[in-house]
Amino acid sequence: MEKKLKCVTFTFQDGSTKVLRGQELEDWETICALQSDYLLPGDSDHILAVGYGGLVRGFVPPTAIGEVWQQRR
């Protein structure tokens, strides 16, 4: 039987972490299935977002949220 993920923790070189659970984890699993260029967060403050009319999903810096990227809720 395949086990279901409960959480995923990204640990960065500086020791900071980003933990995905619940809906955020489900969104990340979808991003993995879509093989997005934005599959992994580059830093602990990166957020899940959608861009280009929902065609692209992934982790972006908070400063990228605006006209092209919208935070995934």
C-alpha positions as CSV (number, residue, x, y, z in Angstrom):
1,M,0.0,0.0,0.0
2,E,1.3,3.4,-1.0
3,K,1.7,5.8,2.0
4,K,0.3,9.4,1.8
5,L,2.5,12.3,2.6
6,K,1.6,14.2,5.8
7,C,4.1,17.0,5.5
8,V,7.2,18.0,3.5
9,T,10.0,20.0,5.1
10,F,12.5,22.0,3.0
11,T,15.7,22.8,4.9
12,F,17.9,25.6,3.5
13,Q,21.7,26.0,3.8
14,D,21.3,28.8,6.3
15,G,19.2,26.5,8.6
16,S,15.8,28.0,7.8
17,T,13.0,25.7,6.9
18,K,9.7,25.7,5.1
19,V,7.1,23.1,6.0
20,L,4.2,22.2,3.7
21,R,1.0,20.7,5.2
22,G,-2.7,20.4,4.2
23,Q,-3.8,22.3,1.2
24,E,-0.3,23.8,0.6
25,L,1.1,20.2,0.5
26,E,-1.7,19.1,-1.9
27,D,-0.9,22.1,-4.2
28,W,2.8,21.2,-4.1
29,E,2.0,17.6,-5.1
30,T,0.0,18.9,-8.1
31,I,3.0,21.2,-9.0
32,C,5.2,18.1,-8.9
33,A,2.9,16.2,-11.2
34,L,2.9,19.1,-13.7
35,Q,6.7,19.3,-13.6
36,S,6.7,23.0,-13.1
37,D,9.9,25.1,-13.4
38,Y,9.0,26.5,-10.0
39,L,8.9,23.1,-8.3
40,L,11.0,23.9,-5.2
41,P,11.2,27.0,-3.1
42,G,14.4,29.0,-3.4
43,D,14.2,30.4,0.1
44,S,12.0,29.9,3.2
45,D,9.9,33.0,2.4
46,H,8.9,31.8,-1.1
47,I,5.1,31.2,-1.4
48,L,3.0,29.0,-3.6
49,A,1.5,31.1,-6.4
50,V,-0.2,30.8,-9.8
51,G,0.7,32.8,-12.9
52,Y,-0.2,33.3,-16.5
53,G,-3.9,32.8,-16.0
54,G,-3.4,29.7,-13.9
55,L,-1.2,27.9,-16.5
56,V,1.9,28.0,-14.2
57,R,2.1,27.1,-10.5
58,G,5.0,27.1,-8.1
59,F,7.1,28.8,-5.5
60,V,8.0,32.5,-6.1
61,P,9.4,35.2,-3.9
62,P,6.7,37.4,-2.1
63,T,8.0,40.4,-4.2
64,A,6.9,38.6,-7.4
65,I,3.2,38.7,-6.4
66,G,1.4,41.2,-8.5
67,E,0.2,41.4,-12.1
68,V,1.5,38.1,-13.3
69,W,1.7,36.0,-10.1
70,Q,-1.1,35.6,-7.6
71,Q,-0.8,33.9,-4.2
72,R,-2.4,30.4,-4.2
73,R,-5.2,30.3,-1.7
